[in-house]
Every structure is written in structure tokens, then in C-alpha cells.
Amino acid sequence: STLSSSSAASDVYKRQEFSGRYIDKKKTERAFRGVVEDISTQGLLLSTSTNLPAKSRFFISMKTFVCGKAKSIGIVVEARHVSLSGDLYRIGGQFLRLSEENRRFLEKYIRGVNPH
């Protein structure tokens, strides 16, 4: 599983809001929002009201503050599995393009270490 390597330390990212973009079937770029439920250096689990099909690719952006410094992270994700939970879609995604800088940041952030 994509998220099997996540740890309890990833609680720091739970409920982290994100904004995203995807291309719909008509080749139109659409914006969407949601919440990160869990994260690892390989992928994430998110909740959103937007139904993105499995294997679709999308871009998400998250902002966080660590030690008073703002950090934005942009990541290309592929939906690996999608399920409906209440009125929200839960999407398990795998990172496709994660810069080395963002990977190192996430590793430290997930472990609860000051990433700056």
C-alpha cells in the first residue's frame, strides 16, 4: 500500500487543507479543495468533495508554517484508489513528481523534526 510506511508522527499533517488542480474529461482545468488525512514520503490519503477517478493525475499545493516560517509544497499525484465515505471521496494517491527538496522536507516534517 502506498501509505503503509506512514507513521504516527504523520499526525502533524492530518487535517492539513490543500488546494488542487486537475484536467476534466473535456480537457478543462478545474480547481478543487480538500483535506490531507495521512501522508508519507510516497503518497497521501485525502478527503474531498470532488470525484477524481482512479489513475487520474492531479496537482496539489499545501501550505504549512514551521517555526514561524511559511512553506508551500506542490506535488503531482496519481489517484491509486478512490472510495466514497459519507459525502466525501477518500483518495489514496501516490506522488509522481516530488522534488528532492520537498521529499527531504516531508521526511523531516513527518518525523516531527524542524525541517528548515
C-alpha positions in Angstrom: 0.0 0.0 0.0 1.2 3.5 -0.8 0.6 4.8 2.7 1.9 1.7 4.7 5.1 3.5 5.5 3.4 6.4 7.2 3.8 6.7 10.9 2.0 8.1 13.9 4.3 11.1 13.5 2.3 11.9 10.3 -0.4 13.2 12.6 1.2 16.6 12.1 -0.2 16.7 8.6 -3.6 15.3 9.4 -6.4 17.7 8.6 -4.0 19.8 6.6 -6.0 21.7 3.9 -4.9 21.7 0.3 -5.9 23.2 -3.0 -5.6 21.3 -6.2 -6.0 21.3 -10.0 -7.0 18.6 -12.4 -8.0 18.3 -16.1 -11.5 17.1 -16.6 -12.8 14.9 -19.4 -13.4 18.0 -21.6 -9.7 18.9 -21.2 -10.6 21.9 -18.9 -8.5 22.7 -15.9 -10.6 22.5 -12.7 -9.8 23.6 -9.1 -10.7 21.6 -6.1 -10.0 21.6 -2.4 -9.8 19.1 0.4 -8.0 17.8 3.5 -5.0 15.6 3.8 -5.9 12.7 6.2 -2.5 11.0 6.2 0.9 11.4 4.4 4.2 9.6 3.8 7.1 10.4 1.5 5.5 8.1 -1.1 1.9 9.4 -1.1 -1.1 10.5 0.8 -4.7 9.9 1.7 -7.0 12.9 1.2 -10.7 13.7 1.5 -12.5 15.9 -1.0 -16.0 16.6 -2.4 -14.5 16.1 -5.9 -14.8 12.7 -7.5 -11.4 12.0 -9.2 -11.3 8.7 -10.9 -8.6 6.1 -10.1 -5.4 6.6 -12.2 -6.2 10.3 -12.7 -3.4 12.7 -12.1 -3.6 16.0 -10.3 -1.5 18.7 -8.7 -1.9 19.7 -5.0 -0.5 22.5 -3.1 -0.2 22.6 0.7 0.9 25.5 2.9 2.3 25.0 6.4 4.1 27.0 9.0 7.1 25.6 10.9 8.9 27.7 13.5 7.2 30.8 12.1 8.3 30.2 8.5 5.8 29.6 5.7 6.4 26.7 3.4 4.5 25.7 0.3 4.7 22.3 -1.2 3.5 21.4 -4.7 3.2 17.8 -5.7 1.9 15.8 -8.7 -0.2 12.9 -7.5 -1.8 9.9 -9.2 -5.0 8.6 -7.6 -4.5 4.9 -6.8 -7.8 4.2 -5.1 -11.0 6.2 -4.6 -13.9 5.4 -2.2 -16.9 7.3 -1.0 -17.2 7.9 2.7 -20.4 9.8 3.6 -20.5 12.8 1.3 -16.7 12.9 0.7 -14.4 11.0 -1.6 -11.3 9.5 0.0 -8.4 9.3 -2.4 -5.2 7.3 -1.9 -2.6 8.9 -4.1 1.0 8.2 -5.0 3.4 11.0 -5.5 4.7 11.1 -9.1 7.0 14.1 -9.1 8.3 15.0 -5.7 11.4 17.3 -5.8 14.3 16.3 -3.7 13.8 19.4 -1.6 10.2 18.6 -0.9 11.0 14.9 -0.2 13.6 15.9 2.4 11.2 18.5 3.9 8.4 15.8 4.2 10.8 13.3 5.7 11.7 15.7 8.5 8.3 17.1 8.9 6.7 13.7 9.3 9.3 12.7 11.9 8.5 15.9 13.7 11.9 17.4 13.2 12.3 21.1 12.3 12.7 20.8 8.5 14.2 24.3 7.9 
